[in-house]
Amino acid sequence: MRAGSGPYGFVLAFALALTACAPHAPHAPAAADAAASAYAYDDTKHLVALVDAAAAAIHADGLTSACAQFAQKNSRWYFGQYYLFVYALDGTAVCHAASPNLVGKHLMGLRDMNGKPIVRFITDIGKRPQADASGWVFYLWQEQSQLGPSWKSAYLRKVTAGGTTYVVGSGLYQMRTEKAWVQERVDAAAALLASKGEKAAFAQFEDPASPFVFNDTFVFVLDARGRTLVDPAYPTMAGRDLADFRDAVGNRPVAAAMRALQRADATWMQYLWPAPGSGEPTRKLIYLRKVVVDGKTLYVGTDLFLATPIWMRAG
């Protein structure tokens, strides 16, 4: 297939354009790719653009040629913290720029510090029916420059070359949590609760090896009165009354969100809370969904700090 044709044409053209700015992080073009434009932070957009461009290169040039390009240090594919890896759907590493010794190894059993099956979650994205399926996997890993493990956020993209399906991806440590990640995980948690019921869903929400624990963020569940049913932050304090929770200026964001859900299925609510390591109130958002299970109304949600000034309006 020639460059510029087919569904990967735009992304491949962008990949070729990255040559001029290597080895720096890629910058999204004026007509930003729809996938990258869903995110707020530049690091996230750069990572998405890099992986989407890599998928286009694999599709156009073939896996062998693309992997050779990905392995070149100080190129548009491999610079700073950015590098690419590719897995077959059986969990075999077929490219790994940073750890070429992994190539050819079957890594389906690889787990993070919490027991999360990293490669299984990665290959699950490649097994989705969409030709261009994509998604995120978050895992706690040993960052070589730090004393302890750190959260790594990896963006993955399904791609087919030579009639075989692979997953290409890249990840960064300590990325800021995106609203899009929070909404996707809470929506998935609500769907799981509605389809599988409380016992099965609660077990996953409380399991640090599940997709519902990521970037020091977790899913909680409240009953109709705002009392905790699932509360990973305080597992020994069952039944906390979050409806009465007050923020740094006395507002009750959970109660306000529950009132909003009388007229909607999901809502965002802003409040102020001291950020870790700081005494200054910082903007935080709660995302809350209403779910009816066996005739009972439950609320599923999580929250995140925003890296924006407090005078800016939440989007």
Summary of the structure (lengths in Angstrom):
residues: 315
radius of gyration: 20.9
end to end distance: 40.6
largest distance: 60.8
contacts: 970
relative contact order: 0.10
helix: 30%
strand: 28%
